[in-house]
Structure formats: C-alpha cells, structure tokens
C-alpha cells in the first residue's frame, strides 16, 4: 500500500538494522502505517490481514531496497496483460500475476516503514506505480474480454478515490477518511479473482456467451460499482471536512 507524505519520524533505523531485519514488530508496523496514512483504521480484517501478510514477507527481505519491490510490482502487473489476452487457461496465470503484483506493492511499504526507509520521494514513486498497475489491471480485463468502456471505467474508479484524497490533502484535510469497500487490497483481489475465475470457467458457455467473457465483464462491473460507492462515501465524508473557513476559496 502507499505510504503517506507526512513523515512522523517513526521507525528510524541504523544502517546495520536496515540490513539485518525489519526493525518494527507487527503491532508497531500497523501503528506506524496508520500514522503515515493520516490515522487510518487498521482494525478492518481485510486491511489488517493484508498488512500483516506484507510485514511477514518483509521480515526476511529487510535488506532489499523498497524501490526494488516497487519496480517488480509494476513489471509483474504489466506482465499479466499478455496471458489475459491469450485467454483460456492462461487467465489463471494472469490472475496470479495480479495478486503477486499487489503483494509486491504492499511489500515495498512494509520495507520502507519497517526498516526506516520511508520518505516523501518513495511515497510519490509508490503512488505513481500504484496508478500504473491499476492501468495494467484494466488492460488485462479488457484483453480478457471485458468491454472497453467498462475496463476504462474500472480503471478510472481505481484512480478516483485516491485522487480525491490527494486533492483533499492539498486543501488542508489531514485525515484520509473512512476505509471503504474499494481500497487497494480490494482492487487487487477483485482483478485477480476475476481473471483467475475466468480461466477456471473458460470453455463454458452461458446462453451463447463464453464463460470467461461473462466472468470478466461481471467482475469489472462489480469493481466499477464498488468504486462508485467508495467515491460517494468519501465525498460525503469530505463535505464536513471541507466546510470550514476557506472552503469556498477558488481552486
């Protein structure tokens, strides 16, 4: 997951500690992650489980620079487009690659925060790569048979909540808002399971429609719906946050 731009100066480590292992325990890491993300709640089973998995993977890899995991996540996400376009059983491989890219994305955050390497530069790089991987997810869904407009909508609604949060932060909102149904782990899981599930049912037909096409179309539609709900939820929360002095200032 993306690390936030406001550095609370936590988890600083010596170069020796960075090479020998993750400095923070799991609970310390969860608390640090929350502070980096404007006090985000980590009690959600999905978020807590995802972060715990990333922390577990990071411990034996603490000597790795977070940028390596960031770059690997982008390459793996891009690689998922090819088996998705190939269709058939290759869709299972595409789903697995999407899941792996998501784990690598979380790994870079765990390496950065856990070993004291978190920085504003890393935050910007990680945020950009997150958006590029979501373009790859949308492209994979399109290559697997989802309508182009729906794949574009899926990708746009992956971007929109984070864009709204970023703009709200520039407007002075120092909290990230409620955890929605369409956070980064959900996007990864939705894209991965949709592609993998399409591979499982490839070769089947439902009323003349190939099972894999029907699956990726349904998965992209559900993802877009969750994205729309999350954006509305975030917008509703921001109404009160942006209602203070200066709220009507021109952009």
N, C-alpha and C positions, 0 to 999 in steps of 0.2 A: 504494500500500500504506500501511498505517497506520504512523505514526511512533511510537516508543516513548516512555514517560513519563519516562525517566531521561535528562536532558539532559547530555551530556558536555562541553558548552560548545565544540562544534566548529563550524566553518563560519560563525562570526560575521562579519558584513559591515557595511560602512558603508552609509548610505542611498544614496549615489551608486552603490555596487556593486550594490545591490539593484535599482536602476533600469536599470543598463547591461547586466547579463548575469549568468548563473549563475556564482557565484564558484568553485565546486569543479569540478575536472576529473572525468571519468567514474570513474577509479580512486579519487579522493578521495571522490566521492559514494558509491561502493559501500562503501568503508570506513566512512564516516560512517553510512550506512544500517544497516550491520551493528552498529555501536556503539549506535545508537538502538534496535535490536531485540535487545539482550542478547547480542551476539556471534553472531548468526545467520550461518550459512554462505551466502555468495553465489556459491559455485562451481557450483551446480546450473545446467545450461544454461537451464532454464525461468526460474528466478529471475533469473539474470544477464541473460538476454535481455530479460526484462520490464523490469527496472530500467534497462537500457541504453536501451531504447526511450523510457522515461519521461524519462530525462535528456536524450536527444536532442530530444524535444519541448519540454522546459522551457527549453532554451537561448535560443531566440528569444522566449520568453514570460516572461522573468525579471522583468519589471516588473509582472506580474499577481500580485495577492494570492492566496495558496493557497486562501482561502475561496471565491473565485470558481469555481475548478476543482472544489472540493468540492460546492458547490451545483449546478453544472452537471451533475456526475456523477449526483447524486440525481435531478434533473429528467429527464435522459435515460433513466435506468433506469426511472423511473415511466412515461415515455412509451412504453417498449417493451411495456407491458401491452396497450395498445389494438390495435396491429397483430397481436399474438399472439392476441388474442381474435377478431380478424377472420378469421384463418385463411388458407388458400390461400397465394398468393404473398406476402401481407403478412407471413408468418412470416420471410421472408428479411430484411425491414426490421427486424423485432423482434430477430433475431439480431445484426444490425449495430449496433443501438442498445445492446444489452447489451455488445457489445465496446467501443463508444465510451465507455460509462459506466465500464468498467474502466480504460480508458486515462486518462480524466479523474481517476479515483481515484488512479492512480499519479502522474499529473502534479502533483497537489497536494502529494504527499510530496516529489517532486523539487524543486518550487518552494520548499517550506518548508526543506528541508535544504540544498539547493544555494545558496540566496540568504540563508541565515542567519535565516530567519523561524520556524524550528521552535520550538514551545512546548508546554507541557503542555495549555493550553487548546485548541490546534489538534489535539493528539493525541486528546483526548476527543471533540471535534467530529467528527474524521475517523473515529474508531471507531464512533460512533453512526451516521454516514451509511453506513458500510460495511454495518452490520447492516440498515439500512433498504433499501439497494439489493438486498441478498440476499432480503429480503421481496418486493421487486418481481420479482426473477428467479423466485422460487417462484410468485408470482401469474401471471407470464407463462406458465410451464409449465402451470399449471392452466388458464388461459384457452385455451391451445393444445390442450388435450385430455388432459393427464395426470390420473390420478385425484386427487381432492382430498387423500386421506390421504397419497399419495406425494409430492405437491407440498409438503405440510406437513412431511413427513419430510425432504425435500431441504433445505428452508429451515432446519429445526432443526439439521441436521447441518452446515450452513454456520456456524451460530452456535456450536455446542457446543465445538469445539476452541479457539476464541478465548476463550470464556467460561472454559474450564478453565485456559488460560494466564493469564488475568487473575486468577483466584482463586488460582492458584499464586503469582503475583507478590505478591499481598496476604499470602500465607503466608510470604513471605521468599525464594522462589526467584527468583534474579536472572538466570536464563538462560531462553530461550524454548523450548528443546528442539530436537529434530531437525526438519529440513524434511521435511514429509510429502508425500504424493501429493495432498493436498486443501488446499493453500494458496490464497490469494486468486486468483492468476492461473489456477489450475486451475478454480476455481469459475466464474470469468467465462467462460473458454474453453468449459467444459462446457455452461453455459447458452446461450451464444451459438451454438456449433456445433450444439447440439441443435435450437434454434429455427430456425436457418438451414437445417439439413439437412431439417427437417420441411417447410419451404417448398419445397425442391427436389423432394421426393417427394410433395407434395400432389397429389391426384388419382389416385394409385395405390392399389391395394388388395392386401392380403396375406391370403388366406383370409377374405375378407369384412371385414377391418379396414382402415380408412383408413390409408394410409401415414404421414400426418402425425401421427395419433394414436399409432400404433405407435412412431414415432420419438421423440416427446416422452416417451412412457411409458418407453421403453428408456433414454433419456438421463437422465431423472430417477432411474430405478432405479440406473443405474451411478453417478451422482453421490452418491446416498444410500449406496451400498456403499463408495465411496471415503471418504466422510465417516466412516462407521463404522470403517473400517480405521484412518484417521488418528487418531480418538479413542482407539481401543485402543492404538495405537502411542504416543501422547502419555501416556496413563495408565500404560503400562508403564514409560516413561522416568521419570515422576514418582514412581514407587514408591520409587526410591532417593533422589531429591532430597528427598522429604518424610519420609525415615526417620530424620532427625536429632533432636536434642533439641527437645522441644516439639511433635513431630509428632502426639501424641495430645491436644493441647490442644483444648477444646471450641470449636465454631465460633460 
